[in-house]
Amino acid sequence: MTATITIQELFTFILYLLGIGLLIYLIMLIKNVNKLVLKARKIVEKNEKEIDTTLEQLPEIVTNVNHITEDTTNITKDVKELVEKVSPEVTGIMTNTNSITGKVDFASEKVCDSIDVVTDSVCEAAFAIEDNVRNVADYVQLVLEIIDIIRNALKK
């Protein structure tokens, strides 16, 4: 048995197959959407009391939010006024702090310079004392040698 298929018949066959596949896909999609709707319905039924309570409290919550917003606005205004009042004083404090810092820097430089001078003076004094001790030791040595010479001369 031989049969010839034209291209038009082949395309219509492919289109029918694609249509059947699309219908199967749509049926699965509708089935999944139906499951999702059932789950949502169960959740709503399970939490119906909480949802009703929340909806009843919603006007009170909105009122509280409005009061909080008003209080926040008032606090913001008060803080702004405080900042405007304190701003010149803060500037003065910063100026004084900078002045004090400069004076401390100047004083620390003076102290460091003084310490350097004292250190140099102490070192020079120590070197002078060391030289003097050597000179005294040399003189004592000379005196002892002279005494030995005189002693030797007297013994002979």
TORKOL-4160 file (C-alpha; in steps of 0.2 Angstrom, whole numbers, padded with zeros to 4 digits, m for minus):
156
<pt num="1" X="0000" Y="0000" Z="0000"/>
<pt num="2" X="0007" Y="0016" Z="m0006"/>
<pt num="3" X="0000" Y="0033" Z="m0002"/>
<pt num="4" X="0007" Y="0050" Z="m0006"/>
<pt num="5" X="0007" Y="0064" Z="0006"/>
<pt num="6" X="0007" Y="0082" Z="0000"/>
<pt num="7" X="0016" Y="0096" Z="0009"/>
<pt num="8" X="m0001" Y="0104" Z="0013"/>
<pt num="9" X="m0007" Y="0088" Z="0021"/>
<pt num="10" X="0010" Y="0087" Z="0031"/>
<pt num="11" X="0008" Y="0105" Z="0037"/>
<pt num="12" X="m0010" Y="0102" Z="0042"/>
<pt num="13" X="m0005" Y="0086" Z="0051"/>
<pt num="14" X="0009" Y="0095" Z="0061"/>
<pt num="15" X="m0003" Y="0109" Z="0065"/>
<pt num="16" X="m0016" Y="0097" Z="0072"/>
<pt num="17" X="m0002" Y="0089" Z="0083"/>
<pt num="18" X="0003" Y="0106" Z="0089"/>
<pt num="19" X="m0015" Y="0111" Z="0093"/>
<pt num="20" X="m0017" Y="0094" Z="0102"/>
<pt num="21" X="m0001" Y="0098" Z="0112"/>
<pt num="22" X="m0007" Y="0116" Z="0116"/>
<pt num="23" X="m0024" Y="0109" Z="0122"/>
<pt num="24" X="m0015" Y="0097" Z="0133"/>
<pt num="25" X="m0004" Y="0111" Z="0140"/>
<pt num="26" X="m0019" Y="0122" Z="0143"/>
<pt num="27" X="m0028" Y="0108" Z="0152"/>
<pt num="28" X="m0013" Y="0106" Z="0164"/>
<pt num="29" X="m0011" Y="0124" Z="0166"/>
<pt num="30" X="m0030" Y="0126" Z="0171"/>
<pt num="31" X="m0028" Y="0111" Z="0183"/>
<pt num="32" X="m0013" Y="0119" Z="0192"/>
<pt num="33" X="m0022" Y="0136" Z="0193"/>
<pt num="34" X="m0037" Y="0127" Z="0200"/>
<pt num="35" X="m0026" Y="0119" Z="0214"/>
<pt num="36" X="m0019" Y="0136" Z="0217"/>
<pt num="37" X="m0036" Y="0144" Z="0219"/>
<pt num="38" X="m0041" Y="0129" Z="0231"/>
<pt num="39" X="m0026" Y="0132" Z="0242"/>
<pt num="40" X="m0029" Y="0151" Z="0243"/>
<pt num="41" X="m0047" Y="0148" Z="0247"/>
<pt num="42" X="m0042" Y="0136" Z="0261"/>
<pt num="43" X="m0030" Y="0148" Z="0268"/>
<pt num="44" X="m0043" Y="0162" Z="0268"/>
<pt num="45" X="m0056" Y="0151" Z="0276"/>
<pt num="46" X="m0043" Y="0145" Z="0289"/>
<pt num="47" X="m0038" Y="0163" Z="0293"/>
<pt num="48" X="m0055" Y="0171" Z="0291"/>
<pt num="49" X="m0056" Y="0177" Z="0309"/>
<pt num="50" X="m0039" Y="0185" Z="0309"/>
<pt num="51" X="m0043" Y="0194" Z="0292"/>
<pt num="52" X="m0059" Y="0201" Z="0299"/>
<pt num="53" X="m0051" Y="0207" Z="0315"/>
<pt num="54" X="m0037" Y="0215" Z="0305"/>
<pt num="55" X="m0050" Y="0224" Z="0293"/>
<pt num="56" X="m0060" Y="0230" Z="0309"/>
<pt num="57" X="m0044" Y="0237" Z="0317"/>
<pt num="58" X="m0038" Y="0245" Z="0301"/>
<pt num="59" X="m0046" Y="0262" Z="0304"/>
<pt num="60" X="m0038" Y="0263" Z="0321"/>
<pt num="61" X="m0021" Y="0258" Z="0314"/>
<pt num="62" X="m0023" Y="0272" Z="0301"/>
<pt num="63" X="m0028" Y="0284" Z="0315"/>
<pt num="64" X="m0012" Y="0279" Z="0325"/>
<pt num="65" X="m0001" Y="0281" Z="0310"/>
<pt num="66" X="m0008" Y="0299" Z="0307"/>
<pt num="67" X="m0004" Y="0303" Z="0326"/>
<pt num="68" X="0013" Y="0296" Z="0324"/>
<pt num="69" X="0016" Y="0306" Z="0308"/>
<pt num="70" X="0010" Y="0322" Z="0317"/>
<pt num="71" X="0021" Y="0318" Z="0332"/>
<pt num="72" X="0036" Y="0315" Z="0321"/>
<pt num="73" X="0033" Y="0332" Z="0312"/>
<pt num="74" X="0032" Y="0341" Z="0328"/>
<pt num="75" X="0048" Y="0333" Z="0334"/>
<pt num="76" X="0057" Y="0337" Z="0318"/>
<pt num="77" X="0052" Y="0355" Z="0320"/>
<pt num="78" X="0058" Y="0355" Z="0338"/>
<pt num="79" X="0075" Y="0347" Z="0333"/>
<pt num="80" X="0077" Y="0359" Z="0319"/>
<pt num="81" X="0074" Y="0374" Z="0331"/>
<pt num="82" X="0086" Y="0367" Z="0343"/>
<pt num="83" X="0100" Y="0364" Z="0330"/>
<pt num="84" X="0097" Y="0382" Z="0324"/>
<pt num="85" X="0099" Y="0389" Z="0342"/>
<pt num="86" X="0114" Y="0378" Z="0346"/>
<pt num="87" X="0123" Y="0380" Z="0329"/>
<pt num="88" X="0132" Y="0397" Z="0334"/>
<pt num="89" X="0137" Y="0389" Z="0351"/>
<pt num="90" X="0144" Y="0374" Z="0342"/>
<pt num="91" X="0154" Y="0385" Z="0330"/>
<pt num="92" X="0161" Y="0395" Z="0345"/>
<pt num="93" X="0166" Y="0379" Z="0354"/>
<pt num="94" X="0175" Y="0373" Z="0338"/>
<pt num="95" X="0184" Y="0389" Z="0337"/>
<pt num="96" X="0189" Y="0388" Z="0355"/>
<pt num="97" X="0194" Y="0370" Z="0353"/>
<pt num="98" X="0205" Y="0374" Z="0338"/>
<pt num="99" X="0213" Y="0388" Z="0348"/>
<pt num="100" X="0217" Y="0377" Z="0362"/>
<pt num="101" X="0224" Y="0364" Z="0351"/>
<pt num="102" X="0235" Y="0377" Z="0343"/>
<pt num="103" X="0241" Y="0383" Z="0360"/>
<pt num="104" X="0244" Y="0365" Z="0366"/>
<pt num="105" X="0254" Y="0362" Z="0350"/>
<pt num="106" X="0265" Y="0377" Z="0353"/>
<pt num="107" X="0267" Y="0372" Z="0372"/>
<pt num="108" X="0272" Y="0355" Z="0367"/>
<pt num="109" X="0285" Y="0362" Z="0355"/>
<pt num="110" X="0292" Y="0373" Z="0369"/>
<pt num="111" X="0293" Y="0358" Z="0381"/>
<pt num="112" X="0302" Y="0347" Z="0368"/>
<pt num="113" X="0314" Y="0361" Z="0364"/>
<pt num="114" X="0317" Y="0363" Z="0383"/>
<pt num="115" X="0320" Y="0345" Z="0385"/>
<pt num="116" X="0332" Y="0345" Z="0371"/>
<pt num="117" X="0342" Y="0359" Z="0379"/>
<pt num="118" X="0342" Y="0351" Z="0396"/>
<pt num="119" X="0347" Y="0335" Z="0388"/>
<pt num="120" X="0362" Y="0343" Z="0379"/>
<pt num="121" X="0367" Y="0352" Z="0395"/>
<pt num="122" X="0367" Y="0336" Z="0406"/>
<pt num="123" X="0377" Y="0327" Z="0392"/>
<pt num="124" X="0390" Y="0341" Z="0392"/>
<pt num="125" X="0391" Y="0342" Z="0411"/>
<pt num="126" X="0393" Y="0323" Z="0411"/>
<pt num="127" X="0407" Y="0324" Z="0398"/>
<pt num="128" X="0415" Y="0338" Z="0408"/>
<pt num="129" X="0414" Y="0328" Z="0424"/>
<pt num="130" X="0422" Y="0313" Z="0415"/>
<pt num="131" X="0436" Y="0324" Z="0409"/>
<pt num="132" X="0439" Y="0332" Z="0426"/>
<pt num="133" X="0439" Y="0315" Z="0434"/>
<pt num="134" X="0452" Y="0309" Z="0422"/>
<pt num="135" X="0462" Y="0325" Z="0425"/>
<pt num="136" X="0461" Y="0322" Z="0444"/>
<pt num="137" X="0466" Y="0304" Z="0442"/>
<pt num="138" X="0481" Y="0309" Z="0431"/>
<pt num="139" X="0486" Y="0322" Z="0445"/>
<pt num="140" X="0484" Y="0309" Z="0459"/>
<pt num="141" X="0494" Y="0297" Z="0448"/>
<pt num="142" X="0508" Y="0310" Z="0446"/>
<pt num="143" X="0508" Y="0314" Z="0465"/>
<pt num="144" X="0509" Y="0296" Z="0469"/>
<pt num="145" X="0524" Y="0294" Z="0457"/>
<pt num="146" X="0532" Y="0309" Z="0465"/>
<pt num="147" X="0530" Y="0302" Z="0482"/>
<pt num="148" X="0537" Y="0285" Z="0476"/>
<pt num="149" X="0552" Y="0294" Z="0469"/>
<pt num="150" X="0555" Y="0304" Z="0485"/>
<pt num="151" X="0553" Y="0288" Z="0496"/>
<pt num="152" X="0565" Y="0279" Z="0485"/>
<pt num="153" X="0577" Y="0293" Z="0486"/>
<pt num="154" X="0576" Y="0294" Z="0505"/>
<pt num="155" X="0578" Y="0275" Z="0507"/>
<pt num="156" X="0595" Y="0276" Z="0497"/>
